């Protein structure tokens, strides 16, 4: 089953981390990806929330807003998609994500729908 691991942290606090320490964190991420092998489906770090655009459609009209949806203490900073046997394995992998030491990792299973076959 596939699980999405959403990484939430305080952007301001992450920005304060020295570049050398960030480089070490990125190396740890790379090592984890290598260790996971085929279990690692994908993942990326996101640009800061200041670059976000929110789109809503209400009463048939599109509304576009710059910036994050809501003011929160933690922002979605990245994600990892894995293929794990079960939730226990997914949680064990989430605990190995380097930024779990100071960030929150939300683990959520994907909904799998059967795809229609074409005749």
N, C-alpha and C positions, 0 to 999 in steps of 0.2 A: 504494500500500500504506500502511496506517496503522501508525504507530510511537508507542509510549508512551515518553515521556521522564520518567523518575523522578528527582526532584531530591533528593539526599542531602546533608545538611550537619549540622554540630554545632549543635544547638539552643541550647546555652549560648553559643556564639560568636556566633550570629546575634542573640541577645537583646542582646548587648553593642554592636551597631551602633547609632549614634545615629539617632533617629527621622528627622532630616532626610536622612541618607544612605539610610535605608530608603525614604523617599518617592521619592528619585531612582531607586532600583532598581525600584520599582513603576512609575514612569513609563517606564523602559526596557522593562519587560515589556509595558506597554500599546502602546508604539511597535512592538515586535516583533510583537505580535498583529496590529496594523494592517498592517504590512508583509507578513506572511504571508497575509493575506486568507483565501481559501477553504482554504488549506493548514492553517490553524489549526482544528482540530475542537473542542477544548475544553481546559480545564485549570483547576486550582484550587490554592491554598495550603491546606495542612492545619493543623488545630489541633495544639498540642503533643502529644507522645506521652503526657503525663500524662492526657490526655483519652481515650486509646485503650481499647478493650475487645477482648480476644481471646476468640474462641469456638472450642472444639474439641468434637468428638463422638467419644468413645471407648467402645467396647463398648455403643453405643446410648444412652449418657448424655451429656448436654450439660454442658460445663464452661466457665464464664465467669470470666475473670480481668481485673482492671483493670490498665491500664498497658501498656507496650510488651511485645512478645514476648520480646525479648532485650536485654541491655545491649550497646550498640555505641557506637563513637565518633561515627558519623554516623547520623542518623535520616531517614526519608522525610518530607520537608517539603512536597512538592507534586508535581504532575505536569502534563504538557502532552501532549495527543494531537494528532498532526499527520498529514496525508496527504502523503506524499512519493513521488517517483518511484522511489527506491531507497535503500539504506542510506547511500550516499555523501551524498545530499542530506539525509537525516535527521541524519547526523553534522554536516554543515555548519550545519544549523539549531540543533542542540544547542550548538554552539560559540558561537552568538549569544545564548544564554540568559544574561542579565546575571549571575546568581549562579554561572555556570560559572567565574568568576574565583576563587571560594573554595569552591565546592561540587563534588560529583561528579554528573554527569548520566549515568544508565544509559539507553541507547537499546535498546528491544526491539520487534521486529515483533509485531503481533497475529496470532493464528491466525484465519483466515477460514474459516468453515464454511458450506456451502450451507444456506440455510433451506428447510425443506419448504414447499411451496405447498399452500394449502387448496383443495379442490375445491368 
